Amino acid sequence: MAEEKYNSQNSERRAYARLEAKDIVNCSKFSAKELFSAGISLDLRAVTKNISGGGVLFESDEKMEVGDLLKIEISLNGWDKFKQEFYRPDNMTVSPPLVVLGTVVRVESIPDENKFDIGVCFAAIDSGHKFSLIKYIGQKKD
């Protein structure tokens, strides 16, 4: 009985399932002035370590600060197949990137590599895209 209680206390507390991944991330710091600009240059290219419906962890050469707001494009081939749309004119072989705004919530230095693990919580994501991402992750984990 004590073992059963111990396991229930240490069970997974995350709100969303995580998918270990090595997908491409393009991102840049974002501010209110970019809302009205014609285009934003995504100046950092990185690789994800894992992704969930609530955020992403990626490895970066650039250190960021907790609280930084980022515009992020994540290349997840096939995520858009779970979109609930009335009409899709064509089936593309390459999925468009998932675009979100996220807040940096964790920055950890990777010893001996001069790189950083950047943990980002999604701050703004289209609800349909979030649904599609969660379904995508569920299908990939199975």
C-alpha positions in Angstrom: 0.0 0.0 0.0 2.8 2.4 0.8 4.4 1.7 -2.6 1.1 2.5 -4.3 0.8 5.8 -2.5 4.4 6.6 -3.4 3.8 6.0 -7.1 0.6 8.2 -7.2 2.4 11.1 -5.5 5.2 11.0 -8.1 3.0 10.5 -11.2 3.4 12.8 -14.2 2.1 16.2 -13.3 2.4 17.8 -16.7 -0.8 19.1 -18.3 0.2 17.8 -21.8 2.0 14.8 -23.2 5.5 15.5 -24.4 6.9 14.2 -27.6 10.7 13.8 -27.9 11.6 15.5 -31.2 14.3 16.9 -33.4 12.3 19.4 -35.5 13.5 22.7 -36.8 12.6 25.8 -34.9 13.0 29.4 -36.3 12.4 32.1 -33.8 13.1 35.7 -32.8 12.4 38.0 -29.9 9.0 39.6 -30.3 7.6 42.9 -29.1 4.4 45.0 -29.6 6.0 47.0 -32.4 6.3 43.9 -34.6 2.5 43.5 -34.5 2.1 46.1 -37.2 5.3 45.6 -39.2 5.2 43.9 -42.6 7.5 41.0 -41.7 9.6 39.7 -38.9 13.0 38.3 -39.5 13.4 35.0 -37.7 17.0 35.2 -36.8 17.6 32.1 -34.7 17.5 28.5 -36.0 17.4 25.7 -33.5 16.3 22.1 -33.0 13.6 20.9 -30.6 14.3 18.5 -27.8 10.6 18.0 -27.0 7.3 19.6 -27.7 3.8 19.5 -26.0 0.5 21.2 -26.4 1.7 23.8 -23.9 5.3 24.5 -25.0 8.6 23.5 -26.5 12.1 22.8 -25.3 14.9 23.6 -27.8 18.6 23.8 -27.9 20.0 27.2 -28.8 23.4 28.8 -29.5 22.0 32.0 -28.2 21.3 32.7 -24.5 17.8 34.1 -23.8 16.3 35.6 -20.7 13.4 34.2 -18.7 10.4 36.3 -19.7 11.5 37.0 -23.3 8.6 36.8 -25.7 9.4 34.9 -28.9 7.7 34.4 -32.3 8.4 30.7 -33.1 7.9 28.7 -36.3 8.1 25.0 -35.7 8.5 22.6 -38.7 6.4 19.5 -37.7 5.7 17.5 -40.8 2.2 16.2 -40.7 0.8 18.3 -37.8 -1.6 20.1 -40.1 -3.4 16.8 -41.1 -5.2 17.1 -37.8 -6.7 20.5 -38.6 -10.4 20.6 -38.6 -11.1 22.6 -41.7 -14.1 22.8 -44.0 -12.1 22.8 -47.2 -8.6 22.0 -48.1 -7.8 22.8 -51.8 -4.7 20.6 -52.0 -2.6 18.1 -50.1 0.9 19.4 -49.8 3.7 17.1 -49.1 5.4 19.5 -46.7 3.3 20.9 -43.8 3.4 24.7 -43.2 5.2 25.6 -39.9 3.3 25.9 -36.7 3.5 29.5 -35.7 3.1 30.6 -32.0 4.1 33.2 -29.6 5.8 31.9 -26.5 7.4 33.1 -23.3 10.8 31.8 -22.2 10.3 30.1 -18.8 13.6 28.3 -18.4 17.2 28.7 -19.6 19.8 26.2 -18.7 23.4 26.1 -19.9 24.6 22.9 -21.5 28.0 22.1 -20.0 31.0 21.9 -22.4 28.9 22.8 -25.4 28.4 26.5 -25.2 24.7 26.0 -25.9 21.5 26.5 -23.9 18.3 24.6 -23.4 15.4 27.1 -23.8 12.0 26.1 -22.3 9.1 28.1 -23.8 5.5 28.1 -22.7 3.1 28.9 -25.5 1.5 32.3 -24.8 -0.5 32.7 -28.0 -1.5 29.8 -30.2 -4.6 29.4 -32.4 -7.0 27.1 -30.6 -7.5 24.9 -33.7 -3.7 24.6 -34.1 -3.3 23.7 -30.5 -5.9 20.9 -30.9 -4.1 19.7 -34.1 -0.7 19.7 -32.2 -2.1 17.7 -29.3 -3.6 15.1 -31.8 -0.3 15.0 -33.7 1.6 14.3 -30.5 -0.9 11.7 -29.4 -0.6 9.9 -32.7 3.2 10.0 -32.8 3.5 8.7 -29.2 1.4 5.7 -29.9 
